Amino acid sequence: MTGEMKTREFMYTLTDIVRQQLGPEMQDFQTIGPTMSLVKLHYGEPAVHYEVCVRKRQREIELGLLVGCGEVQRDGGLRQR
């Protein structure tokens, strides 16, 4: 297991690594998390965020851009802002 990084260590260093790789105009993102397997990066609107999810059992890292459309109520309806 030489050179392997623990998932927790990866998640906690990811935002610093991403920030270093971006140009100055893109470095001012905010984060939600990390949890043990998920971190979200956004620019002031959490509903629109980049997401990194470690799926350890599948040995995958999932990356995505998620665009929300408002807050979802518990009954499945959307709340208007």
Backbone as CSV, one residue per row, in Angstrom:
resi,resn,N_x,N_y,N_z,CA_x,CA_y,CA_z,C_x,C_y,C_z
1,MET,0.821,-1.189,0.000,0.000,0.000,0.000,0.867,1.257,0.000
2,THR,1.976,1.182,-0.625,2.887,2.318,-0.702,2.261,3.461,-1.488
3,GLY,2.361,4.667,-0.941,1.890,5.850,-1.643,0.394,6.088,-1.576
4,GLU,-0.366,5.240,-0.881,-1.803,5.439,-0.791,-2.140,6.471,0.273
5,MET,-3.147,7.278,-0.009,-3.606,8.300,0.918,-4.946,7.847,1.484
6,LYS,-5.139,8.019,2.766,-6.415,7.704,3.395,-7.488,8.656,2.870
7,THR,-8.711,8.180,2.763,-9.815,8.995,2.252,-9.976,10.273,3.058
8,ARG,-9.940,10.188,4.355,-10.106,11.362,5.209,-9.022,12.406,4.924
9,GLU,-7.783,11.958,4.797,-6.667,12.863,4.498,-6.875,13.528,3.133
10,PHE,-7.301,12.743,2.154,-7.573,13.277,0.822,-8.637,14.363,0.874
11,MET,-9.744,14.101,1.556,-10.848,15.053,1.614,-10.432,16.350,2.309
12,TYR,-9.596,16.253,3.335,-9.200,17.452,4.073,-8.104,18.257,3.374
13,THR,-7.378,17.664,2.450,-6.354,18.415,1.713,-6.831,18.870,0.334
14,LEU,-7.949,18.319,-0.123,-8.438,18.586,-1.473,-8.675,20.067,-1.745
15,THR,-9.343,20.774,-0.847,-9.655,22.181,-1.125,-8.392,23.027,-1.240
16,ASP,-7.387,22.749,-0.416,-6.124,23.482,-0.527,-5.441,23.219,-1.869
17,ILE,-5.462,21.979,-2.298,-4.840,21.615,-3.573,-5.582,22.271,-4.734
18,VAL,-6.907,22.236,-4.704,-7.702,22.863,-5.767,-7.419,24.356,-5.819
19,ARG,-7.415,25.009,-4.659,-7.189,26.459,-4.594,-5.829,26.822,-5.208
20,GLN,-4.797,26.010,-4.950,-3.464,26.264,-5.490,-3.418,26.124,-7.014
21,GLN,-4.296,25.286,-7.566,-4.280,25.025,-9.004,-5.094,26.037,-9.811
22,LEU,-5.926,26.822,-9.133,-6.774,27.793,-9.818,-6.104,29.151,-9.909
23,GLY,-6.505,29.918,-10.893,-6.037,31.293,-11.005,-6.598,32.130,-9.870
24,PRO,-5.974,33.272,-9.582,-6.394,34.115,-8.455,-7.875,34.492,-8.477
25,GLU,-8.435,34.707,-9.654,-9.837,35.109,-9.742,-10.815,33.989,-9.383
26,MET,-10.338,32.750,-9.314,-11.208,31.607,-9.001,-10.922,30.986,-7.633
27,GLN,-9.976,31.508,-6.888,-9.559,30.898,-5.626,-10.473,31.206,-4.448
28,ASP,-11.412,32.116,-4.610,-12.241,32.559,-3.490,-13.522,31.731,-3.335
29,PHE,-13.436,30.426,-3.501,-14.621,29.590,-3.328,-14.823,29.247,-1.851
30,GLN,-16.040,28.842,-1.538,-16.394,28.413,-0.190,-16.623,26.912,-0.218
31,THR,-16.554,26.285,0.947,-16.741,24.841,0.999,-17.866,24.460,1.948
32,ILE,-18.459,23.323,1.659,-19.376,22.647,2.561,-18.739,21.292,2.809
33,GLY,-18.447,21.010,4.045,-17.704,19.798,4.377,-16.245,20.155,4.557
34,PRO,-15.388,19.211,4.464,-15.638,17.861,3.997,-16.225,16.965,5.087
35,THR,-16.922,15.934,4.618,-17.318,14.834,5.478,-16.302,13.728,5.202
36,MET,-16.601,12.542,5.611,-15.672,11.434,5.356,-15.526,11.122,3.869
37,SER,-16.564,11.449,3.061,-16.481,11.073,1.646,-16.990,12.135,0.674
38,LEU,-17.340,13.333,1.164,-17.953,14.325,0.294,-17.478,15.729,0.648
39,VAL,-17.188,16.524,-0.374,-16.901,17.942,-0.188,-17.547,18.692,-1.348
40,LYS,-18.115,19.868,-1.031,-18.757,20.708,-2.040,-18.040,22.053,-2.087
41,LEU,-17.807,22.545,-3.282,-17.152,23.833,-3.498,-18.124,24.739,-4.239
42,HIS,-18.319,25.968,-3.741,-19.250,26.881,-4.399,-18.747,28.316,-4.307
43,TYR,-19.344,29.162,-5.112,-18.970,30.577,-5.172,-20.115,31.454,-4.672
44,GLY,-20.594,31.188,-3.466,-21.598,32.034,-2.841,-23.026,31.538,-2.942
45,GLU,-23.309,30.642,-3.844,-24.651,30.055,-3.966,-24.512,28.539,-3.818
46,PRO,-24.740,28.019,-2.601,-24.531,26.592,-2.361,-25.346,25.656,-3.250
47,ALA,-26.473,26.128,-3.777,-27.273,25.274,-4.660,-26.546,24.969,-5.969
48,VAL,-25.597,25.822,-6.336,-24.785,25.607,-7.537,-23.367,25.335,-7.050
49,HIS,-22.956,24.073,-7.126,-21.664,23.720,-6.547,-20.992,22.577,-7.303
50,TYR,-19.692,22.526,-7.135,-18.905,21.390,-7.594,-18.844,20.416,-6.427
51,GLU,-18.848,19.147,-6.746,-18.895,18.137,-5.701,-17.868,17.049,-5.995
52,VAL,-17.175,16.638,-4.951,-16.238,15.519,-5.044,-16.690,14.490,-4.021
53,CYS,-16.951,13.289,-4.498,-17.435,12.223,-3.629,-16.546,10.995,-3.823
54,VAL,-16.013,10.487,-2.730,-15.194,9.274,-2.783,-16.113,8.078,-2.544
55,ARG,-16.137,7.175,-3.505,-16.933,5.946,-3.391,-15.950,4.799,-3.179
56,LYS,-15.607,4.604,-1.932,-14.518,3.699,-1.565,-14.771,2.259,-2.014
57,ARG,-15.961,1.766,-1.800,-16.252,0.372,-2.180,-16.101,0.141,-3.679
58,GLN,-16.485,1.143,-4.471,-16.369,1.024,-5.925,-14.994,1.443,-6.421
59,ARG,-14.168,1.956,-5.509,-12.828,2.445,-5.837,-12.918,3.544,-6.898
60,GLU,-13.837,4.496,-6.663,-14.074,5.588,-7.604,-14.082,6.925,-6.880
61,ILE,-13.757,7.963,-7.619,-13.941,9.336,-7.160,-14.884,9.977,-8.161
62,GLU,-16.004,10.460,-7.658,-17.033,11.052,-8.500,-16.914,12.570,-8.433
63,LEU,-16.866,13.217,-9.587,-16.789,14.670,-9.687,-18.032,15.163,-10.404
64,GLY,-18.545,16.308,-9.966,-19.725,16.805,-10.647,-19.963,18.280,-10.409
65,LEU,-20.737,18.860,-11.293,-21.250,20.205,-11.136,-22.743,20.043,-10.950
66,LEU,-23.250,20.461,-9.801,-24.664,20.322,-9.503,-25.312,21.697,-9.484
67,VAL,-26.445,21.801,-10.157,-27.167,23.058,-10.240,-28.540,22.831,-9.632
68,GLY,-28.759,23.391,-8.437,-30.037,23.245,-7.756,-31.046,24.244,-8.283
69,CYS,-32.307,24.025,-7.932,-33.355,24.918,-8.415,-34.190,25.452,-7.254
70,GLY,-33.609,25.582,-6.095,-34.342,26.093,-4.940,-34.343,25.072,-3.828
71,GLU,-34.892,25.465,-2.718,-34.944,24.566,-1.573,-36.110,23.605,-1.733
72,VAL,-35.894,22.352,-1.428,-36.930,21.334,-1.537,-37.566,21.143,-0.167
73,GLN,-38.889,21.210,-0.113,-39.592,20.958,1.128,-39.641,19.470,1.383
74,ARG,-39.941,19.086,2.602,-40.012,17.663,2.935,-41.065,16.917,2.136
75,ASP,-42.136,17.584,1.725,-43.182,16.924,0.945,-42.831,16.817,-0.540
76,GLY,-41.617,17.267,-0.893,-41.160,17.152,-2.286,-41.431,18.388,-3.114
77,GLY,-42.171,19.354,-2.583,-42.455,20.569,-3.336,-41.296,21.553,-3.226
78,LEU,-41.316,22.569,-4.066,-40.272,23.586,-4.034,-40.776,24.819,-3.321
79,ARG,-39.920,25.418,-2.526,-40.233,26.682,-1.872,-39.780,27.805,-2.757
80,GLN,-40.559,28.828,-2.860,-40.180,30.010,-3.623,-39.339,30.903,-2.735
81,ARG,-38.320,31.524,-3.302,-37.493,32.461,-2.527,-37.988,33.853,-2.740
